[in-house]
């Protein structure tokens, strides 16, 4: 019983350490993905007639990314991560609005269904 408790405690400590380190590290990968999404949204806006919602979402996404860079420079990685994810979501919303409508749906596993 003691060994089981010690193992459980060690597992909890490892998990907590992993979570804390993930929050403490700069979100470089997420920042790169958000920039790519923003560039993709910009390309869609250049090729299509942008709605007022598109332009507003683009400006907000750009501002989120700028604020995320500022937060990263202050070592506020948790806030930066939230801003980066918000920027990416806004950019993806623009892209989704301009994709052709299809009956193909993607599941969380990446499989397609009709």
N, CA, C and O atoms as CSV, one atom per row, in Angstrom:
chain,resi,resn,atom,element,x,y,z
A,1,UNK,N,N,0.825,-1.201,0.000
A,1,UNK,CA,C,0.000,0.000,0.000
A,1,UNK,C,C,0.862,1.256,0.000
A,1,UNK,O,O,0.570,2.228,-0.696
A,2,UNK,N,N,1.941,1.217,0.802
A,2,UNK,CA,C,2.832,2.384,0.844
A,2,UNK,C,C,3.511,2.606,-0.501
A,2,UNK,O,O,3.699,3.744,-0.931
A,3,UNK,N,N,3.875,1.517,-1.156
A,3,UNK,CA,C,4.524,1.640,-2.462
A,3,UNK,C,C,3.567,2.242,-3.490
A,3,UNK,O,O,3.970,3.048,-4.328
A,4,UNK,N,N,2.317,1.849,-3.418
A,4,UNK,CA,C,1.316,2.380,-4.331
A,4,UNK,C,C,1.119,3.878,-4.095
A,4,UNK,O,O,1.005,4.652,-5.046
A,5,UNK,N,N,1.080,4.276,-2.837
A,5,UNK,CA,C,0.933,5.695,-2.503
A,5,UNK,C,C,2.149,6.481,-2.974
A,5,UNK,O,O,2.005,7.578,-3.514
A,6,UNK,N,N,3.349,5.932,-2.776
A,6,UNK,CA,C,4.574,6.610,-3.196
A,6,UNK,C,C,4.606,6.755,-4.718
A,6,UNK,O,O,5.005,7.794,-5.243
A,7,UNK,N,N,4.185,5.713,-5.410
A,7,UNK,CA,C,4.128,5.770,-6.863
A,7,UNK,C,C,3.120,6.821,-7.332
A,7,UNK,O,O,3.401,7.596,-8.246
A,8,UNK,N,N,1.953,6.840,-6.702
A,8,UNK,CA,C,0.917,7.816,-7.038
A,8,UNK,C,C,1.416,9.240,-6.782
A,8,UNK,O,O,1.199,10.132,-7.601
A,9,UNK,N,N,2.075,9.448,-5.662
A,9,UNK,CA,C,2.598,10.771,-5.324
A,9,UNK,C,C,3.660,11.203,-6.333
A,9,UNK,O,O,3.674,12.357,-6.760
A,10,UNK,N,N,4.547,10.287,-6.717
A,10,UNK,CA,C,5.584,10.595,-7.702
A,10,UNK,C,C,4.968,10.951,-9.054
A,10,UNK,O,O,5.409,11.883,-9.728
A,11,UNK,N,N,3.946,10.195,-9.433
A,11,UNK,CA,C,3.254,10.468,-10.691
A,11,UNK,C,C,2.602,11.852,-10.673
A,11,UNK,O,O,2.674,12.586,-11.658
A,12,UNK,N,N,1.976,12.201,-9.569
A,12,UNK,CA,C,1.340,13.525,-9.438
A,12,UNK,C,C,2.375,14.642,-9.508
A,12,UNK,O,O,2.131,15.677,-10.128
A,13,UNK,N,N,3.516,14.438,-8.882
A,13,UNK,CA,C,4.575,15.454,-8.892
A,13,UNK,C,C,5.114,15.635,-10.306
A,13,UNK,O,O,5.343,16.761,-10.746
A,14,UNK,N,N,5.317,14.529,-11.018
A,14,UNK,CA,C,5.797,14.613,-12.410
A,14,UNK,C,C,4.786,15.325,-13.299
A,14,UNK,O,O,5.154,16.164,-14.123
A,15,UNK,N,N,3.531,14.992,-13.131
A,15,UNK,CA,C,2.484,15.618,-13.935
A,15,UNK,C,C,2.398,17.113,-13.645
A,15,UNK,O,O,2.292,17.917,-14.571
A,16,UNK,N,N,2.441,17.487,-12.393
A,16,UNK,CA,C,2.377,18.894,-12.008
A,16,UNK,C,C,3.586,19.659,-12.546
A,16,UNK,O,O,3.450,20.785,-13.023
A,17,UNK,N,N,4.749,19.053,-12.467
A,17,UNK,CA,C,5.961,19.684,-12.991
A,17,UNK,C,C,5.855,19.912,-14.494
A,17,UNK,O,O,6.233,20.968,-14.999
A,18,UNK,N,N,5.342,18.920,-15.195
A,18,UNK,CA,C,5.173,19.038,-16.646
A,18,UNK,C,C,4.219,20.172,-17.001
A,18,UNK,O,O,4.487,20.955,-17.912
A,19,UNK,N,N,3.116,20.256,-16.286
A,19,UNK,CA,C,2.136,21.312,-16.541
A,19,UNK,C,C,2.734,22.687,-16.253
A,19,UNK,O,O,2.544,23.625,-17.027
A,20,UNK,N,N,3.447,22.803,-15.152
A,20,UNK,CA,C,4.045,24.093,-14.802
A,20,UNK,C,C,5.115,24.504,-15.804
A,20,UNK,O,O,5.220,25.678,-16.157
A,21,UNK,N,N,5.909,23.543,-16.264
A,21,UNK,CA,C,6.921,23.866,-17.258
A,21,UNK,C,C,6.294,24.279,-18.587
A,21,UNK,O,O,6.803,25.171,-19.266
A,22,UNK,N,N,5.212,23.643,-18.948
A,22,UNK,CA,C,4.528,24.006,-20.192
A,22,UNK,C,C,4.035,25.442,-20.141
A,22,UNK,O,O,4.071,26.147,-21.149
A,23,UNK,N,N,3.579,25.875,-18.986
A,23,UNK,CA,C,3.098,27.257,-18.844
A,23,UNK,C,C,4.261,28.233,-18.737
A,23,UNK,O,O,4.109,29.411,-19.059
A,24,UNK,N,N,5.405,27.765,-18.292
A,24,UNK,CA,C,6.532,28.648,-18.063
A,24,UNK,C,C,7.393,28.855,-19.301
A,24,UNK,O,O,8.209,29.776,-19.340
A,25,UNK,N,N,7.221,28.011,-20.309
A,25,UNK,CA,C,8.025,28.123,-21.516
A,25,UNK,C,C,7.364,29.062,-22.527
A,25,UNK,O,O,6.138,29.117,-22.617
A,26,UNK,N,N,8.173,29.793,-23.281
A,26,UNK,CA,C,7.608,30.696,-24.289
A,26,UNK,C,C,6.851,29.912,-25.358
A,26,UNK,O,O,7.295,28.837,-25.760
A,27,UNK,N,N,5.735,30.425,-25.816
A,27,UNK,CA,C,4.920,29.722,-26.816
A,27,UNK,C,C,5.393,29.981,-28.247
A,27,UNK,O,O,4.641,30.497,-29.074
A,28,UNK,N,N,6.650,29.618,-28.529
A,28,UNK,CA,C,7.210,29.890,-29.850
A,28,UNK,C,C,6.443,29.170,-30.961
A,28,UNK,O,O,6.145,29.764,-31.998
A,29,UNK,N,N,6.129,27.902,-30.747
A,29,UNK,CA,C,5.423,27.138,-31.784
A,29,UNK,C,C,4.039,27.730,-32.053
A,29,UNK,O,O,3.639,27.894,-33.205
A,30,UNK,N,N,3.312,28.050,-30.975
A,30,UNK,CA,C,1.983,28.634,-31.133
A,30,UNK,C,C,2.067,29.999,-31.829
A,30,UNK,O,O,1.192,30.356,-32.619
A,31,UNK,N,N,3.125,30.751,-31.528
A,31,UNK,CA,C,3.317,32.061,-32.156
A,31,UNK,C,C,3.530,31.885,-33.661
A,31,UNK,O,O,2.978,32.636,-34.465
A,32,UNK,N,N,4.323,30.902,-34.029
A,32,UNK,CA,C,4.566,30.636,-35.443
A,32,UNK,C,C,3.270,30.233,-36.149
A,32,UNK,O,O,2.989,30.699,-37.253
A,33,UNK,N,N,2.487,29.368,-35.510
A,33,UNK,CA,C,1.222,28.936,-36.101
A,33,UNK,C,C,0.248,30.109,-36.248
A,33,UNK,O,O,-0.467,30.201,-37.246
A,34,UNK,N,N,0.220,30.995,-35.265
A,34,UNK,CA,C,-0.672,32.154,-35.333
A,34,UNK,C,C,-0.253,33.098,-36.452
A,34,UNK,O,O,-1.100,33.664,-37.142
A,35,UNK,N,N,1.066,33.268,-36.631
A,35,UNK,CA,C,1.549,34.117,-37.734
A,35,UNK,C,C,1.160,33.524,-39.086
A,35,UNK,O,O,0.745,34.243,-39.995
A,36,UNK,N,N,1.300,32.200,-39.206
A,36,UNK,CA,C,0.923,31.546,-40.460
A,36,UNK,C,C,-0.573,31.704,-40.725
A,36,UNK,O,O,-0.979,31.957,-41.859
A,37,UNK,N,N,-1.380,31.558,-39.698
A,37,UNK,CA,C,-2.829,31.723,-39.857
A,37,UNK,C,C,-3.152,33.162,-40.247
A,37,UNK,O,O,-4.009,33.392,-41.101
A,38,UNK,N,N,-2.485,34.117,-39.641
A,38,UNK,CA,C,-2.716,35.530,-39.963
A,38,UNK,C,C,-2.310,35.823,-41.411
A,38,UNK,O,O,-3.005,36.549,-42.122
A,39,UNK,N,N,-1.185,35.254,-41.837
A,39,UNK,CA,C,-0.756,35.430,-43.235
A,39,UNK,C,C,-1.752,34.782,-44.192
A,39,UNK,O,O,-2.028,35.321,-45.264
A,40,UNK,N,N,-2.285,33.636,-43.808
A,40,UNK,CA,C,-3.299,32.983,-44.628
A,40,UNK,C,C,-4.559,33.814,-44.733
A,40,UNK,O,O,-5.147,33.930,-45.808
A,41,UNK,N,N,-4.974,34.393,-43.614
A,41,UNK,CA,C,-6.161,35.250,-43.618
A,41,UNK,C,C,-5.928,36.478,-44.494
A,41,UNK,O,O,-6.814,36.903,-45.235
A,42,UNK,N,N,-4.734,37.037,-44.401
A,42,UNK,CA,C,-4.400,38.207,-45.218
A,42,UNK,C,C,-4.472,37.862,-46.708
A,42,UNK,O,O,-4.963,38.655,-47.511
A,43,UNK,N,N,-3.982,36.679,-47.068
A,43,UNK,CA,C,-4.025,36.245,-48.463
A,43,UNK,C,C,-5.471,36.098,-48.937
A,43,UNK,O,O,-5.796,36.481,-50.061
A,44,UNK,N,N,-6.339,35.546,-48.087
A,44,UNK,CA,C,-7.755,35.419,-48.449
A,44,UNK,C,C,-8.389,36.791,-48.624
A,44,UNK,O,O,-9.188,37.002,-49.537
A,45,UNK,N,N,-8.032,37.718,-47.752
A,45,UNK,CA,C,-8.619,39.062,-47.844
A,45,UNK,C,C,-8.188,39.775,-49.113
A,45,UNK,O,O,-8.947,40.569,-49.668
A,46,UNK,N,N,-6.976,39.498,-49.578
A,46,UNK,CA,C,-6.504,40.124,-50.818
A,46,UNK,C,C,-7.206,39.540,-52.044
A,46,UNK,O,O,-7.429,40.239,-53.033
A,47,UNK,N,N,-7.555,38.241,-51.969
A,47,UNK,CA,C,-8.153,37.569,-53.128
A,47,UNK,C,C,-9.667,37.734,-53.211
A,47,UNK,O,O,-10.244,37.602,-54.291
A,48,UNK,N,N,-10.307,38.016,-52.101
A,48,UNK,CA,C,-11.764,38.067,-52.083
A,48,UNK,C,C,-12.236,39.440,-51.623
A,48,UNK,O,O,-11.445,40.276,-51.186
A,49,UNK,N,N,-13.520,39.644,-51.731
A,49,UNK,CA,C,-14.116,40.865,-51.207
A,49,UNK,C,C,-14.292,40.685,-49.706
A,49,UNK,O,O,-15.065,39.840,-49.254
A,50,UNK,N,N,-13.576,41.479,-48.954
A,50,UNK,CA,C,-13.598,41.344,-47.501
A,50,UNK,C,C,-14.835,42.035,-46.920
A,50,UNK,O,O,-15.174,43.161,-47.284
A,51,UNK,N,N,-15.484,41.333,-46.021
A,51,UNK,CA,C,-16.626,41.942,-45.326
A,51,UNK,C,C,-16.100,42.781,-44.165
A,51,UNK,O,O,-14.923,42.709,-43.812
A,52,UNK,N,N,-16.977,43.561,-43.590
A,52,UNK,CA,C,-16.606,44.364,-42.417
A,52,UNK,C,C,-16.156,43.444,-41.279
A,52,UNK,O,O,-15.222,43.764,-40.544
A,53,UNK,N,N,-16.831,42.302,-41.144
A,53,UNK,CA,C,-16.466,41.331,-40.096
A,53,UNK,C,C,-15.059,40.783,-40.340
A,53,UNK,O,O,-14.281,40.621,-39.400
A,54,UNK,N,N,-14.735,40.499,-41.597
A,54,UNK,CA,C,-13.396,40.007,-41.942
A,54,UNK,C,C,-12.326,41.022,-41.543
A,54,UNK,O,O,-11.329,40.682,-40.907
A,55,UNK,N,N,-12.559,42.269,-41.929
A,55,UNK,CA,C,-11.576,43.316,-41.625
A,55,UNK,C,C,-11.417,43.519,-40.128
A,55,UNK,O,O,-10.305,43.709,-39.634
A,56,UNK,N,N,-12.528,43.477,-39.410
A,56,UNK,CA,C,-12.471,43.638,-37.962
A,56,UNK,C,C,-11.718,42.462,-37.326
A,56,UNK,O,O,-10.862,42.665,-36.465
A,57,UNK,N,N,-12.035,41.247,-37.746
A,57,UNK,CA,C,-11.352,40.067,-37.204
A,57,UNK,C,C,-9.856,40.108,-37.504
A,57,UNK,O,O,-9.040,39.733,-36.662
A,58,UNK,N,N,-9.501,40.562,-38.699
A,58,UNK,CA,C,-8.092,40.653,-39.067
A,58,UNK,C,C,-7.356,41.654,-38.171
A,58,UNK,O,O,-6.262,41.373,-37.682
A,59,UNK,N,N,-7.965,42.817,-37.962
A,59,UNK,CA,C,-7.328,43.825,-37.107
A,59,UNK,C,C,-7.172,43.312,-35.669
A,59,UNK,O,O,-6.137,43.525,-35.038
A,60,UNK,N,N,-8.204,42.640,-35.160
A,60,UNK,CA,C,-8.150,42.099,-33.803
A,60,UNK,C,C,-7.071,41.020,-33.710
A,60,UNK,O,O,-6.314,40.979,-32.740
A,61,UNK,N,N,-6.999,40.143,-34.721
A,61,UNK,CA,C,-5.985,39.078,-34.726
A,61,UNK,C,C,-4.576,39.672,-34.732
A,61,UNK,O,O,-3.687,39.202,-34.021
A,62,UNK,N,N,-4.389,40.718,-35.552
A,62,UNK,CA,C,-3.072,41.390,-35.575
A,62,UNK,C,C,-2.734,42.001,-34.232
A,62,UNK,O,O,-1.598,41.907,-33.767
A,63,UNK,N,N,-3.732,42.635,-33.600
A,63,UNK,CA,C,-3.486,43.266,-32.308
A,63,UNK,C,C,-3.168,42.219,-31.237
A,63,UNK,O,O,-2.274,42.415,-30.413
A,64,UNK,N,N,-3.912,41.101,-31.257
A,64,UNK,CA,C,-3.623,40.018,-30.311
A,64,UNK,C,C,-2.184,39.531,-30.468
A,64,UNK,O,O,-1.497,39.281,-29.478
A,65,UNK,N,N,-1.734,39.398,-31.707
A,65,UNK,CA,C,-0.382,38.918,-31.953
A,65,UNK,C,C,0.662,39.923,-31.463
A,65,UNK,O,O,1.678,39.544,-30.880
A,66,UNK,N,N,0.399,41.195,-31.707
A,66,UNK,CA,C,1.298,42.245,-31.215
A,66,UNK,C,C,1.344,42.243,-29.686
A,66,UNK,O,O,2.414,42.358,-29.089
A,67,UNK,N,N,0.180,42.112,-29.065
A,67,UNK,CA,C,0.129,42.071,-27.602
A,67,UNK,C,C,0.826,40.820,-27.057
A,67,UNK,O,O,1.447,40.865,-25.995
A,68,UNK,N,N,0.722,39.711,-27.782
A,68,UNK,CA,C,1.390,38.474,-27.373
A,68,UNK,C,C,2.906,38.642,-27.417
A,68,UNK,O,O,3.614,38.184,-26.520
A,69,UNK,N,N,3.397,39.300,-28.461
A,69,UNK,CA,C,4.840,39.553,-28.551
A,69,UNK,C,C,5.299,40.419,-27.387
A,69,UNK,O,O,6.368,40.192,-26.821
A,70,UNK,N,N,4.495,41.405,-27.033
A,70,UNK,CA,C,4.820,42.259,-25.892
A,70,UNK,C,C,4.820,41.459,-24.587
A,70,UNK,O,O,5.709,41.630,-23.752
A,71,UNK,N,N,3.834,40.595,-24.414
A,71,UNK,CA,C,3.766,39.766,-23.211
A,71,UNK,C,C,4.959,38.811,-23.136
A,71,UNK,O,O,5.495,38.561,-22.057
A,72,UNK,N,N,5.368,38.284,-24.286
A,72,UNK,CA,C,6.536,37.397,-24.290
A,72,UNK,C,C,7.803,38.147,-23.896
A,72,UNK,O,O,8.660,37.603,-23.200
A,73,UNK,N,N,7.920,39.385,-24.338
A,73,UNK,CA,C,9.114,40.162,-23.983
A,73,UNK,C,C,9.167,40.472,-22.494
A,73,UNK,O,O,10.229,40.767,-21.946
A,74,UNK,N,N,8.004,40.403,-21.845
A,74,UNK,CA,C,7.919,40.615,-20.387
A,74,UNK,C,C,7.905,39.289,-19.626
A,74,UNK,O,O,7.674,39.262,-18.417
A,75,UNK,N,N,8.156,38.186,-20.347
A,75,UNK,CA,C,8.160,36.832,-19.765
A,75,UNK,C,C,6.811,36.422,-19.192
A,75,UNK,O,O,6.744,35.564,-18.313
A,76,UNK,N,N,5.751,37.024,-19.680
A,76,UNK,CA,C,4.396,36.641,-19.266
A,76,UNK,C,C,3.865,35.632,-20.279
A,76,UNK,O,O,3.003,35.946,-21.099
A,77,UNK,N,N,4.396,34.416,-20.204
A,77,UNK,CA,C,4.134,33.406,-21.225
A,77,UNK,C,C,2.705,32.882,-21.201
A,77,UNK,O,O,2.155,32.534,-22.246
A,78,UNK,N,N,2.112,32.823,-20.045
A,78,UNK,CA,C,0.733,32.342,-19.971
A,78,UNK,C,C,-0.200,33.300,-20.705
A,78,UNK,O,O,-1.039,32.869,-21.495
A,79,UNK,N,N,-0.056,34.587,-20.446
A,79,UNK,CA,C,-0.879,35.591,-21.127
A,79,UNK,C,C,-0.577,35.590,-22.630
A,79,UNK,O,O,-1.486,35.689,-23.454
A,80,UNK,N,N,0.701,35.479,-22.973
A,80,UNK,CA,C,1.089,35.445,-24.380
A,80,UNK,C,C,0.434,34.255,-25.083
A,80,UNK,O,O,-0.053,34.384,-26.206
A,81,UNK,N,N,0.424,33.108,-24.422
A,81,UNK,CA,C,-0.178,31.908,-25.013
A,81,UNK,C,C,-1.671,32.120,-25.278
A,81,UNK,O,O,-2.178,31.729,-26.329
A,82,UNK,N,N,-2.366,32.733,-24.333
A,82,UNK,CA,C,-3.798,33.003,-24.517
A,82,UNK,C,C,-4.033,33.955,-25.696
A,82,UNK,O,O,-4.945,33.750,-26.497
A,83,UNK,N,N,-3.210,34.982,-25.791
A,83,UNK,CA,C,-3.359,35.946,-26.886
A,83,UNK,C,C,-3.050,35.308,-28.240
A,83,UNK,O,O,-3.737,35.573,-29.226
A,84,UNK,N,N,-2.023,34.473,-28.283
A,84,UNK,CA,C,-1.652,33.805,-29.521
A,84,UNK,C,C,-2.785,32.897,-29.992
A,84,UNK,O,O,-3.125,32.888,-31.175
A,85,UNK,N,N,-3.364,32.141,-29.075
A,85,UNK,CA,C,-4.467,31.251,-29.440
A,85,UNK,C,C,-5.683,32.039,-29.911
A,85,UNK,O,O,-6.386,31.609,-30.825
A,86,UNK,N,N,-5.933,33.187,-29.293
A,86,UNK,CA,C,-7.051,34.035,-29.721
A,86,UNK,C,C,-6.791,34.599,-31.110
A,86,UNK,O,O,-7.705,34.666,-31.933
A,87,UNK,N,N,-5.559,35.003,-31.378
A,87,UNK,CA,C,-5.199,35.516,-32.691
A,87,UNK,C,C,-5.390,34.443,-33.757
A,87,UNK,O,O,-5.953,34.703,-34.820
A,88,UNK,N,N,-4.924,33.256,-33.467
A,88,UNK,CA,C,-5.061,32.150,-34.420
A,88,UNK,C,C,-6.529,31.841,-34.697
A,88,UNK,O,O,-6.908,31.586,-35.840
A,89,UNK,N,N,-7.349,31.863,-33.658
A,89,UNK,CA,C,-8.784,31.580,-33.828
A,89,UNK,C,C,-9.453,32.627,-34.714
A,89,UNK,O,O,-10.262,32.281,-35.574
A,90,UNK,N,N,-9.127,33.899,-34.515
A,90,UNK,CA,C,-9.702,34.962,-35.350
A,90,UNK,C,C,-9.282,34.797,-36.808
A,90,UNK,O,O,-10.098,34.948,-37.718
A,91,UNK,N,N,-8.004,34.485,-37.024
A,91,UNK,CA,C,-7.500,34.302,-38.382
A,91,UNK,C,C,-8.173,33.109,-39.050
A,91,UNK,O,O,-8.553,33.179,-40.219
A,92,UNK,N,N,-8.317,32.026,-38.315
A,92,UNK,CA,C,-8.966,30.841,-38.864
A,92,UNK,C,C,-10.442,31.099,-39.174
A,92,UNK,O,O,-10.988,30.528,-40.118
A,93,UNK,N,N,-11.077,31.943,-38.393
A,93,UNK,CA,C,-12.477,32.285,-38.658
A,93,UNK,C,C,-12.615,32.977,-40.009
A,93,UNK,O,O,-13.569,32.724,-40.745
A,94,UNK,N,N,-11.670,33.844,-40.334
A,94,UNK,CA,C,-11.690,34.521,-41.634
A,94,UNK,C,C,-11.539,33.493,-42.754
A,94,UNK,O,O,-12.290,33.509,-43.729
A,95,UNK,N,N,-10.571,32.611,-42.604
A,95,UNK,CA,C,-10.311,31.601,-43.637
A,95,UNK,C,C,-11.525,30.697,-43.817
A,95,UNK,O,O,-11.909,30.398,-44.948
A,96,UNK,N,N,-12.126,30.262,-42.727
A,96,UNK,CA,C,-13.288,29.372,-42.812
A,96,UNK,C,C,-14.449,30.030,-43.544
A,96,UNK,O,O,-15.170,29.364,-44.287
A,97,UNK,N,N,-14.634,31.317,-43.344
A,97,UNK,CA,C,-15.737,32.007,-44.019
A,97,UNK,C,C,-15.552,32.036,-45.530
A,97,UNK,O,O,-16.526,32.186,-46.269
A,98,UNK,N,N,-14.312,31.894,-46.001
A,98,UNK,CA,C,-14.039,31.997,-47.437
A,98,UNK,C,C,-13.739,30.663,-48.096
A,98,UNK,O,O,-13.487,30.612,-49.300
A,99,UNK,N,N,-13.762,29.592,-47.333
A,99,UNK,CA,C,-13.573,28.274,-47.933
A,99,UNK,C,C,-14.856,27.863,-48.633
A,99,UNK,O,O,-15.947,28.215,-48.185
A,100,UNK,N,N,-14.737,27.120,-49.727
A,100,UNK,CA,C,-15.948,26.651,-50.396
A,100,UNK,C,C,-16.739,25.722,-49.480
A,100,UNK,O,O,-16.161,24.943,-48.721
A,101,UNK,N,N,-18.029,25.811,-49.557
A,101,UNK,CA,C,-18.906,24.966,-48.742
A,101,UNK,C,C,-18.921,23.559,-49.344
A,101,UNK,O,O,-19.171,23.388,-50.537
A,102,UNK,N,N,-18.650,22.557,-48.506
A,102,UNK,CA,C,-18.676,21.164,-48.950
A,102,UNK,C,C,-19.438,20.340,-47.927
A,102,UNK,O,O,-19.760,20.817,-46.839
A,103,UNK,N,N,-19.716,19.117,-48.285
A,103,UNK,CA,C,-20.371,18.192,-47.369
A,103,UNK,C,C,-19.364,17.315,-46.640
A,103,UNK,O,O,-19.749,16.386,-45.930
A,104,UNK,N,N,-18.084,17.600,-46.809
A,104,UNK,CA,C,-17.056,16.815,-46.145
A,104,UNK,C,C,-16.804,17.415,-44.766
A,104,UNK,O,O,-16.605,18.622,-44.624
A,105,UNK,N,N,-16.816,16.558,-43.762
A,105,UNK,CA,C,-16.573,16.989,-42.390
A,105,UNK,C,C,-15.375,16.228,-41.853
A,105,UNK,O,O,-15.217,15.039,-42.127
A,106,UNK,N,N,-14.548,16.896,-41.104
A,106,UNK,CA,C,-13.380,16.270,-40.520
A,106,UNK,C,C,-13.653,15.974,-39.054
A,106,UNK,O,O,-14.156,16.825,-38.320
A,107,UNK,N,N,-13.319,14.776,-38.642
A,107,UNK,CA,C,-13.472,14.409,-37.234
A,107,UNK,C,C,-12.204,14.813,-36.496
A,107,UNK,O,O,-11.238,15.250,-37.122
A,108,UNK,N,N,-12.195,14.674,-35.188
A,108,UNK,CA,C,-11.026,15.010,-34.385
A,108,UNK,C,C,-9.838,14.110,-34.727
A,108,UNK,O,O,-8.690,14.483,-34.486
A,109,UNK,N,N,-10.106,12.931,-35.286
A,109,UNK,CA,C,-9.033,12.003,-35.632
A,109,UNK,C,C,-8.479,12.264,-37.025
A,109,UNK,O,O,-7.525,11.606,-37.439
A,110,UNK,N,N,-9.054,13.203,-37.750
A,110,UNK,CA,C,-8.587,13.542,-39.076
A,110,UNK,C,C,-9.273,12.759,-40.178
A,110,UNK,O,O,-8.969,12.956,-41.354
A,111,UNK,N,N,-10.200,11.867,-39.817
A,111,UNK,CA,C,-10.906,11.090,-40.811
A,111,UNK,C,C,-12.007,11.944,-41.433
A,111,UNK,O,O,-12.570,12.820,-40.777
A,112,UNK,N,N,-12.302,11.685,-42.685
A,112,UNK,CA,C,-13.357,12.444,-43.370
A,112,UNK,C,C,-14.622,11.603,-43.413
A,112,UNK,O,O,-14.597,10.375,-43.499
A,113,UNK,N,N,-15.720,12.327,-43.349
A,113,UNK,CA,C,-17.035,11.679,-43.477
A,113,UNK,C,C,-17.851,12.474,-44.478
A,113,UNK,O,O,-17.666,13.684,-44.605
A,114,UNK,N,N,-18.737,11.822,-45.177
A,114,UNK,CA,C,-19.583,12.517,-46.158
A,114,UNK,C,C,-20.871,12.979,-45.539
A,114,UNK,O,O,-21.701,13.582,-46.218
